Amino acid sequence: MTAVPNYTNRKASVTQNLNIAVVGATGLVGEAMIEILQERNFPVGTLHPLASERSLGKSVRFRGQELPVAVLDEHDFSDTDMALFSAGASVSENHAPRATDAGCVVVDNTSRFRNEPDIPLVIPEVNPEALVRLRPRNIIANPNCSTIQMVVALKPIYDAAGIIRINVATYQAVSGAGRRQVEELARQSTELLSGRAKEADAGAKSIAFNAIPQIDSFEDNGYTREEMKMVWETRKILSDDQIMISATAVRIPVFFGHSEAISIETREKIAAAEVRDLLRAAPGVKVLDDGKTGGFPTARNEAAGGDDVFVGRIRDDLSHERGISMWVVSDNVRKGAALNSIQIAEILVRDYFGGM
């Protein structure tokens, strides 16, 4: 199988329609998946929006129709060609094997299968060739949102000059934690601005007007699990267990769009100007690096609601002769989750279902 040059702007053109299930259809990512399936004219025959019993009575809009949300536990996957999962790792653990046993292919957006050696972990602009390992389990894992945007930006440099070390600090939007955290940020912000702020629970830190250097639980090495996901996943995607990675993951009071400050040490010397040229030609990347006030991308102004990975502040690292520093932003719900899953599905349609 060969890579498609640029899946970010590609639209589907197919002769075969597939029955598609979206698991977690009422969540932020599930809603974005359904929206993107329509935007990209994905070859959907029947769409099955699935969620827990809490979503009974809800519906989703797809191609001008209101489709009732069905209960995942009751869904028969034997009539489903492909399922896009985004309802939490425990849901995927219980139901993804049930789907594949019924002959369905699963694209899983949770952390459940990412580290399993026989399951491909795929970013279409980076390693679509990994999909040759789809069989026999018929599950493909979608990487963590913060990993996706970083590796999309770094892959052209990795190919051109090699990368020995990555040091990254992420500044992550609350939507990465789901709809409730979006609503919580709005509530806390309103209370603070109106002078009605309440004390947080013991040990908790309020997110409004704050920066919290913890996402997910702490590991024994002092890093959080979110930080270690970036280590494990980057090595697997690049097939490079030797690359050294240190991450600091911070939650900030932004609704949509993750930002990352990245510094790398390359194997061979490469100048910032060369990096700009590489990234301008890279699939899924947009460079905004004007070297003046406002001449850089931000989560709110460029990333939110979009599909690209934006890169700016590209410069030689003054602390290392083979160092490059940059700023990377992307919409964590779209490219960091929903779009990446559907790009994977598009490759599957073309190469495994024979329709694209």
DOMARDO-180611 format. One record per residue (C-alpha): residue number from 1; residue in one letter; x negated, y negated, z. Coordinates in nm, 3 decimals, always signed. Example, Ala and Ser with C-alpha at 12.3 -4.5 7.8 and 13.67 -1.06 7.14 Angstrom:
<nodes>
NODE  1  A  -1.230  +0.450  +0.780
NODE  2  S  -1.367  +0.106  +0.714
</nodes>
This chain:
<nodes>
NODE  1  M  +0.000  +0.000  +0.000
NODE  2  T  -0.127  -0.348  -0.081
NODE  3  A  -0.066  -0.670  +0.102
NODE  4  V  +0.178  -0.928  -0.032
NODE  5  P  -0.002  -1.265  -0.068
NODE  6  N  +0.248  -1.475  +0.125
NODE  7  Y  +0.547  -1.329  +0.302
NODE  8  T  +0.630  -1.651  +0.486
NODE  9  N  +0.793  -1.812  +0.182
NODE  10  R  +0.906  -1.493  +0.010
NODE  11  K  +1.274  -1.418  -0.055
NODE  12  A  +1.421  -1.072  -0.094
NODE  13  S  +1.528  -0.944  -0.436
NODE  14  V  +1.665  -0.594  -0.409
NODE  15  T  +1.869  -0.325  -0.574
NODE  16  Q  +1.951  -0.133  -0.257
NODE  17  N  +2.149  -0.257  +0.042
NODE  18  L  +2.072  -0.119  +0.387
NODE  19  N  +2.275  -0.087  +0.702
NODE  20  I  +2.095  -0.294  +0.964
NODE  21  A  +2.140  -0.301  +1.342
NODE  22  V  +2.026  -0.597  +1.549
NODE  23  V  +1.983  -0.487  +1.910
NODE  24  G  +2.009  -0.783  +2.145
NODE  25  A  +2.223  -0.972  +1.894
NODE  26  T  +2.346  -1.230  +2.147
NODE  27  G  +1.999  -1.329  +2.272
NODE  28  L  +1.785  -1.611  +2.134
NODE  29  V  +1.573  -1.379  +1.921
NODE  30  G  +1.867  -1.167  +1.808
NODE  31  E  +2.053  -1.477  +1.695
NODE  32  A  +1.744  -1.592  +1.505
NODE  33  M  +1.709  -1.249  +1.341
NODE  34  I  +2.064  -1.266  +1.208
NODE  35  E  +2.009  -1.621  +1.086
NODE  36  I  +1.686  -1.528  +0.907
NODE  37  L  +1.837  -1.214  +0.749
NODE  38  Q  +2.085  -1.448  +0.584
NODE  39  E  +1.832  -1.721  +0.497
NODE  40  R  +1.599  -1.476  +0.322
NODE  41  N  +1.877  -1.289  +0.144
NODE  42  F  +1.773  -0.963  +0.307
NODE  43  P  +1.948  -0.663  +0.146
NODE  44  V  +2.205  -0.601  +0.418
NODE  45  G  +2.493  -0.371  +0.340
NODE  46  T  +2.654  -0.355  +0.684
NODE  47  L  +2.525  -0.552  +0.980
NODE  48  H  +2.572  -0.397  +1.324
NODE  49  P  +2.526  -0.659  +1.601
NODE  50  L  +2.462  -0.467  +1.922
NODE  51  A  +2.423  -0.571  +2.286
NODE  52  S  +2.518  -0.460  +2.636
NODE  53  E  +2.871  -0.437  +2.770
NODE  54  R  +2.830  -0.794  +2.901
NODE  55  S  +2.863  -0.916  +2.543
NODE  56  L  +3.191  -0.739  +2.470
NODE  57  G  +3.432  -0.986  +2.315
NODE  58  K  +3.156  -1.195  +2.158
NODE  59  S  +3.092  -1.218  +1.787
NODE  60  V  +2.816  -1.333  +1.553
NODE  61  R  +2.853  -1.513  +1.222
NODE  62  F  +2.690  -1.357  +0.918
NODE  63  R  +2.750  -1.450  +0.555
NODE  64  G  +3.069  -1.635  +0.636
NODE  65  Q  +3.220  -1.360  +0.850
NODE  66  E  +3.264  -1.322  +1.224
NODE  67  L  +3.133  -0.980  +1.326
NODE  68  P  +3.225  -0.839  +1.669
NODE  69  V  +2.934  -0.743  +1.891
NODE  70  A  +2.941  -0.370  +1.970
NODE  71  V  +2.804  -0.189  +2.275
NODE  72  L  +2.458  -0.045  +2.215
NODE  73  D  +2.520  +0.262  +2.431
NODE  74  E  +2.807  +0.364  +2.205
NODE  75  H  +2.644  +0.301  +1.867
NODE  76  D  +2.580  +0.596  +1.636
NODE  77  F  +2.253  +0.525  +1.453
NODE  78  S  +2.306  +0.799  +1.195
NODE  79  D  +2.469  +0.543  +0.966
NODE  80  T  +2.197  +0.282  +1.027
NODE  81  D  +1.891  +0.258  +0.802
NODE  82  M  +1.690  +0.012  +1.010
NODE  83  A  +1.722  -0.133  +1.360
NODE  84  L  +1.563  -0.457  +1.481
NODE  85  F  +1.523  -0.434  +1.859
NODE  86  S  +1.484  -0.738  +2.085
NODE  87  A  +1.664  -0.662  +2.410
NODE  88  G  +1.381  -0.581  +2.652
NODE  89  A  +1.126  -0.302  +2.691
NODE  90  S  +1.351  -0.075  +2.897
NODE  91  V  +1.626  -0.095  +2.634
NODE  92  S  +1.378  -0.005  +2.361
NODE  93  E  +1.241  +0.281  +2.567
NODE  94  N  +1.587  +0.431  +2.604
NODE  95  H  +1.738  +0.360  +2.264
NODE  96  A  +1.459  +0.333  +2.004
NODE  97  P  +1.387  +0.710  +2.015
NODE  98  R  +1.761  +0.775  +1.995
NODE  99  A  +1.770  +0.563  +1.680
NODE  100  T  +1.473  +0.733  +1.516
NODE  101  D  +1.607  +1.077  +1.603
NODE  102  A  +1.913  +0.981  +1.397
NODE  103  G  +1.692  +0.893  +1.099
NODE  104  C  +1.671  +0.517  +1.157
NODE  105  V  +1.351  +0.312  +1.126
NODE  106  V  +1.290  +0.079  +1.423
NODE  107  V  +1.111  -0.256  +1.427
NODE  108  D  +1.065  -0.326  +1.798
NODE  109  N  +1.005  -0.678  +1.926
NODE  110  T  +0.941  -0.575  +2.288
NODE  111  S  +0.618  -0.475  +2.462
NODE  112  R  +0.725  -0.111  +2.501
NODE  113  F  +0.534  +0.048  +2.210
NODE  114  R  +0.261  -0.205  +2.130
NODE  115  N  -0.024  -0.021  +2.297
NODE  116  E  +0.062  +0.329  +2.177
NODE  117  P  -0.213  +0.440  +1.935
NODE  118  D  +0.019  +0.615  +1.689
NODE  119  I  +0.253  +0.315  +1.649
NODE  120  P  +0.143  +0.033  +1.415
NODE  121  L  +0.128  -0.319  +1.559
NODE  122  V  +0.181  -0.547  +1.262
NODE  123  I  +0.157  -0.909  +1.152
NODE  124  P  +0.244  -0.913  +0.779
NODE  125  E  -0.008  -1.188  +0.692
NODE  126  V  -0.283  -1.003  +0.880
NODE  127  N  -0.257  -0.622  +0.870
NODE  128  P  +0.035  -0.496  +0.656
NODE  129  E  -0.177  -0.194  +0.566
NODE  130  A  -0.115  -0.062  +0.919
NODE  131  L  +0.235  +0.034  +0.810
NODE  132  V  +0.095  +0.346  +0.644
NODE  133  R  +0.105  +0.488  +1.000
NODE  134  L  +0.483  +0.445  +1.016
NODE  135  R  +0.539  +0.820  +1.008
NODE  136  P  +0.618  +1.035  +1.196
NODE  137  R  +0.758  +0.817  +1.479
NODE  138  N  +0.930  +0.562  +1.252
NODE  139  I  +0.867  +0.278  +1.500
NODE  140  I  +0.675  -0.041  +1.424
NODE  141  A  +0.582  -0.278  +1.706
NODE  142  N  +0.603  -0.654  +1.676
NODE  143  P  +0.319  -0.829  +1.865
NODE  144  N  +0.360  -1.081  +2.144
NODE  145  C  +0.454  -1.429  +2.020
NODE  146  S  +0.135  -1.592  +2.149
NODE  147  T  -0.078  -1.321  +1.986
NODE  148  I  +0.094  -1.359  +1.649
NODE  149  Q  +0.023  -1.728  +1.597
NODE  150  M  -0.335  -1.699  +1.723
NODE  151  V  -0.427  -1.405  +1.500
NODE  152  V  -0.259  -1.555  +1.191
NODE  153  A  -0.484  -1.859  +1.237
NODE  154  L  -0.798  -1.663  +1.317
NODE  155  K  -0.781  -1.382  +1.059
NODE  156  P  -0.926  -1.586  +0.769
NODE  157  I  -1.219  -1.689  +0.990
NODE  158  Y  -1.263  -1.333  +1.114
NODE  159  D  -1.286  -1.207  +0.755
NODE  160  A  -1.526  -1.482  +0.645
NODE  161  A  -1.766  -1.510  +0.938
NODE  162  G  -1.671  -1.253  +1.202
NODE  163  I  -1.562  -1.341  +1.554
NODE  164  I  -1.753  -1.234  +1.863
NODE  165  R  -1.555  -1.417  +2.131
NODE  166  I  -1.219  -1.590  +2.174
NODE  167  N  -1.127  -1.823  +2.459
NODE  168  V  -0.763  -1.933  +2.446
NODE  169  A  -0.531  -2.135  +2.668
NODE  170  T  -0.163  -2.108  +2.576
NODE  171  Y  +0.104  -2.364  +2.658
NODE  172  Q  +0.424  -2.171  +2.618
NODE  173  A  +0.784  -2.285  +2.579
NODE  174  V  +1.051  -2.164  +2.819
NODE  175  S  +1.241  -1.997  +2.535
NODE  176  G  +0.974  -1.728  +2.551
NODE  177  A  +1.144  -1.615  +2.869
NODE  178  G  +1.494  -1.617  +2.719
NODE  179  R  +1.809  -1.825  +2.712
NODE  180  R  +1.844  -1.848  +3.091
NODE  181  Q  +1.509  -2.023  +3.121
NODE  182  V  +1.605  -2.272  +2.850
NODE  183  E  +1.919  -2.350  +3.050
NODE  184  E  +1.718  -2.364  +3.373
NODE  185  L  +1.476  -2.621  +3.231
NODE  186  A  +1.769  -2.835  +3.119
NODE  187  R  +1.930  -2.808  +3.463
NODE  188  Q  +1.614  -2.888  +3.658
NODE  189  S  +1.530  -3.181  +3.431
NODE  190  T  +1.877  -3.329  +3.475
NODE  191  E  +1.859  -3.291  +3.852
NODE  192  L  +1.516  -3.452  +3.875
NODE  193  L  +1.613  -3.746  +3.656
NODE  194  S  +1.930  -3.802  +3.856
NODE  195  G  +1.757  -3.770  +4.194
NODE  196  R  +1.931  -3.444  +4.284
NODE  197  A  +1.635  -3.206  +4.272
NODE  198  K  +1.653  -2.904  +4.502
NODE  199  E  +1.370  -2.721  +4.671
NODE  200  A  +1.254  -2.414  +4.477
NODE  201  D  +1.276  -2.070  +4.628
NODE  202  A  +0.983  -1.967  +4.847
NODE  203  G  +0.677  -1.905  +4.629
NODE  204  A  +0.846  -2.027  +4.311
NODE  205  K  +0.740  -2.330  +4.109
NODE  206  S  +0.989  -2.550  +3.929
NODE  207  I  +0.926  -2.574  +3.554
NODE  208  A  +1.065  -2.924  +3.491
NODE  209  F  +0.781  -3.179  +3.445
NODE  210  N  +0.534  -2.911  +3.549
NODE  211  A  +0.277  -2.664  +3.413
NODE  212  I  +0.279  -2.315  +3.564
NODE  213  P  -0.033  -2.100  +3.505
NODE  214  Q  +0.149  -1.769  +3.540
NODE  215  I  +0.349  -1.578  +3.280
NODE  216  D  +0.442  -1.221  +3.374
NODE  217  S  +0.291  -1.029  +3.666
NODE  218  F  -0.070  -1.035  +3.786
NODE  219  E  -0.304  -0.749  +3.697
NODE  220  D  -0.577  -0.618  +3.927
NODE  221  N  -0.843  -0.815  +3.735
NODE  222  G  -0.677  -1.148  +3.819
NODE  223  Y  -0.533  -1.201  +3.472
NODE  224  T  -0.160  -1.194  +3.414
NODE  225  R  -0.002  -0.932  +3.194
NODE  226  E  +0.080  -1.199  +2.933
NODE  227  E  -0.289  -1.284  +2.914
NODE  228  M  -0.392  -0.921  +2.886
NODE  229  K  -0.137  -0.863  +2.609
NODE  230  M  -0.334  -1.109  +2.399
NODE  231  V  -0.652  -0.913  +2.467
NODE  232  W  -0.509  -0.568  +2.396
NODE  233  E  -0.300  -0.670  +2.096
NODE  234  T  -0.565  -0.879  +1.921
NODE  235  R  -0.814  -0.594  +1.938
NODE  236  K  -0.560  -0.347  +1.801
NODE  237  I  -0.441  -0.572  +1.518
NODE  238  L  -0.796  -0.654  +1.406
NODE  239  S  -0.917  -0.296  +1.471
NODE  240  D  -1.203  -0.440  +1.674
NODE  241  D  -1.250  -0.316  +2.031
NODE  242  Q  -1.572  -0.517  +2.066
NODE  243  I  -1.423  -0.863  +2.033
NODE  244  M  -1.439  -1.050  +2.366
NODE  245  I  -1.124  -1.237  +2.466
NODE  246  S  -1.030  -1.449  +2.765
NODE  247  A  -0.683  -1.600  +2.788
NODE  248  T  -0.503  -1.836  +3.025
NODE  249  A  -0.125  -1.842  +2.973
NODE  250  V  +0.067  -2.145  +3.099
NODE  251  R  +0.442  -2.209  +3.093
NODE  252  I  +0.527  -2.573  +3.020
NODE  253  P  +0.856  -2.769  +3.005
NODE  254  V  +0.908  -2.738  +2.629
NODE  255  F  +1.217  -2.567  +2.488
NODE  256  F  +1.078  -2.417  +2.165
NODE  257  G  +0.728  -2.378  +2.026
NODE  258  H  +0.410  -2.238  +2.177
NODE  259  S  +0.082  -2.434  +2.165
NODE  260  E  -0.269  -2.291  +2.195
NODE  261  A  -0.612  -2.441  +2.246
NODE  262  I  -0.855  -2.192  +2.094
NODE  263  S  -1.234  -2.182  +2.096
NODE  264  I  -1.421  -1.904  +1.916
NODE  265  E  -1.776  -1.788  +1.872
NODE  266  T  -1.834  -1.659  +1.521
NODE  267  R  -2.084  -1.394  +1.416
NODE  268  E  -2.215  -1.609  +1.134
NODE  269  K  -2.235  -1.988  +1.127
NODE  270  I  -1.934  -2.153  +0.968
NODE  271  A  -1.863  -2.526  +0.959
NODE  272  A  -1.534  -2.687  +1.055
NODE  273  A  -1.488  -2.808  +0.697
NODE  274  E  -1.513  -2.451  +0.570
NODE  275  V  -1.259  -2.340  +0.828
NODE  276  R  -1.015  -2.606  +0.707
NODE  277  D  -1.049  -2.483  +0.350
NODE  278  L  -0.998  -2.120  +0.454
NODE  279  L  -0.687  -2.203  +0.653
NODE  280  R  -0.537  -2.421  +0.380
NODE  281  A  -0.546  -2.116  +0.153
NODE  282  A  -0.421  -1.870  +0.418
NODE  283  P  -0.069  -1.721  +0.399
NODE  284  G  +0.169  -1.851  +0.663
NODE  285  V  -0.063  -2.133  +0.774
NODE  286  K  -0.027  -2.508  +0.737
NODE  287  V  -0.318  -2.736  +0.825
NODE  288  L  -0.245  -3.079  +0.971
NODE  289  D  -0.583  -3.219  +1.068
NODE  290  D  -0.616  -3.585  +0.976
NODE  291  G  -0.851  -3.696  +1.255
NODE  292  K  -0.633  -3.988  +1.359
NODE  293  T  -0.351  -4.063  +1.602
NODE  294  G  -0.067  -3.826  +1.526
NODE  295  G  -0.270  -3.639  +1.266
NODE  296  F  -0.219  -3.302  +1.431
NODE  297  P  +0.072  -3.061  +1.479
NODE  298  T  +0.285  -3.035  +1.792
NODE  299  A  +0.543  -2.784  +1.906
NODE  300  R  +0.833  -3.027  +1.894
NODE  301  N  +0.756  -3.220  +1.578
NODE  302  E  +0.623  -2.950  +1.345
NODE  303  A  +0.666  -2.602  +1.491
NODE  304  A  +1.016  -2.588  +1.639
NODE  305  G  +1.268  -2.453  +1.391
NODE  306  G  +1.000  -2.369  +1.132
NODE  307  D  +0.835  -2.053  +1.006
NODE  308  D  +0.469  -2.149  +0.969
NODE  309  V  +0.169  -2.143  +1.199
NODE  310  F  +0.033  -2.498  +1.217
NODE  311  V  -0.335  -2.567  +1.282
NODE  312  G  -0.509  -2.892  +1.366
NODE  313  R  -0.793  -3.043  +1.572
NODE  314  I  -1.038  -2.817  +1.385
NODE  315  R  -1.389  -2.907  +1.495
NODE  316  D  -1.734  -2.773  +1.564
NODE  317  D  -1.769  -2.666  +1.926
NODE  318  L  -2.039  -2.884  +2.082
NODE  319  S  -2.118  -2.614  +2.340
NODE  320  H  -2.220  -2.341  +2.092
NODE  321  E  -2.404  -2.349  +1.758
NODE  322  R  -2.159  -2.093  +1.614
NODE  323  G  -1.850  -2.229  +1.785
NODE  324  I  -1.523  -2.357  +1.639
NODE  325  S  -1.234  -2.512  +1.834
NODE  326  M  -0.878  -2.568  +1.713
NODE  327  W  -0.517  -2.634  +1.813
NODE  328  V  -0.245  -2.393  +1.698
NODE  329  V  +0.133  -2.428  +1.729
NODE  330  S  +0.426  -2.219  +1.609
NODE  331  D  +0.792  -2.151  +1.685
NODE  332  N  +0.781  -1.860  +1.930
NODE  333  V  +1.137  -1.746  +1.859
NODE  334  R  +1.105  -1.753  +1.479
NODE  335  K  +0.750  -1.666  +1.365
NODE  336  G  +0.662  -1.537  +1.711
NODE  337  A  +0.947  -1.285  +1.711
NODE  338  A  +1.241  -1.284  +1.469
NODE  339  L  +1.071  -1.383  +1.143
NODE  340  N  +0.772  -1.155  +1.197
NODE  341  S  +1.011  -0.862  +1.252
NODE  342  I  +1.199  -0.937  +0.932
NODE  343  Q  +0.879  -0.983  +0.733
NODE  344  I  +0.786  -0.632  +0.849
NODE  345  A  +1.131  -0.511  +0.743
NODE  346  E  +1.081  -0.667  +0.399
NODE  347  I  +0.762  -0.468  +0.348
NODE  348  L  +0.942  -0.153  +0.461
NODE  349  V  +1.221  -0.217  +0.211
NODE  350  R  +0.972  -0.262  -0.070
NODE  351  D  +0.737  +0.023  +0.010
NODE  352  Y  +0.947  +0.278  +0.199
NODE  353  F  +1.305  +0.220  +0.088
NODE  354  G  +1.209  +0.130  -0.269
NODE  355  G  +1.436  -0.171  -0.292
NODE  356  M  +1.221  -0.485  -0.310
</nodes>
